[in-house]
Amino acid sequence: MKQITAVVRPSKVDAVKAALVAIDVVGMTINDVRGFGRQKGQVERYRGNEFTVEFLPKMRITTVVSDDKLEAAISAISEAARTGEIGDGKIFVTPVETVIRIRTGDRGDAAL
């Protein structure tokens, strides 16, 4: 099993969710986050004043998938979140040793 953490634009969350549900990945957690990468923030104007926004709003989507769904999930997220511009986000994949469903005690893929 692998944990996929995707940091994407807020406007792309619904598209990413729909793409994951379409490949039968249904459990996910979504958080509001702020950060910057290569773009190092952006310059904004408000009432004639110019200021730099160093941390841009992003959304973090976390899900755990079985090894056989990993590549399909990465492709689905990439295609749904891509605009082709700087700031589209990143996908991180980490191994998961085990998953336990608290309600039933199911372990491993059965708990997903």
N, C-alpha and C positions, 0 to 999 in steps of 0.2 A: 504494500500500500504506500501511497505517496500523498503528501499534503501539498496542495497548490495554493500559493498566495499570489494573487494578482493585484497590482496597484494600477488603477485605471482612472480615466476622466469620469467625473460624476455623471456626465451626459451619456455615458456608454454602459452604465450599470444594467439598465433594463435589457439592452441588447445582449450583454454577456450572460445575464441570467437566462434569457430565452434560448440562447445557443447551448448552454449547459443542460437545461431541461430537455432540449431536443435530443441530446445524446444520452438521456436517462441519468444525469447527475443532478440529484434533487436536494441534497443537504448542503447548505452553505451559510456562512456568516459574513455579514457586511458591516464595515465600520467606516465612519468618516475619519479621514486622516489629512494631514497637511505635510508637504515636503517639497523638495526640489531636487533636480538632477542636473543634467548638463545645461539646462536653460537658466539656472541660478536665479529664478524669480522673473518678474516682469514689471515694467513701468506702467502705472495706472494714472489717470487724471480724475480728480474729484473737485468740482467747483473751481476750476482754473488752477488748482495746485497739483503738482506732479509729485508722486511718491512711488517708491519701489515696494512691491509685494514680494517678500523673500520666500515665503512658504505658500505654495499654491494648494488649493483644495483638491484632494483626490479621494477615491474610495478604495478600500482594501477588501477584497473578496477572498475568503478562505474556504477551501473545501478539501475533502479527503476522497481519493478515488482508488479503485483497485488498479494494479499494475497494467492490466490489459486495456483500461480506459484512459491511461495517462496521455498518450499521444493525441487521441481524439479530443480530450479536454483542452490540451494546450492549443491545438489548432482552432478549436471553437472559440476560445478566449481571444486568441490573436486576431482572428478574422473579425470578430464582433467589436473589438476595442480599437482596431486600427483606423486612424484617420490619415496617416502618412505625414503628420506634422510632429515637431518636437513636443514632448510631453505626453505621448500616448501611454506611457507607463512601462511596467516591468512584470515579469512572471518569475516566481521563485518556486522551485520544487525541492522538497525535503522528504527524507524517508520517515515513515511512521512504523513504529515497532508493533503496536497493537491498538485496536479500538474496542471499547466495551460499551454496549448500550446499557445504561443504568437501569432502565425499567425492567428489562428481561434477562440481563446478564449475558446476552449474546456477545460473542467475541469475533474479531477478525472481519472478513468480508460480510458475514451475516449481520454484523452490527451497523454496516453502512446503509 
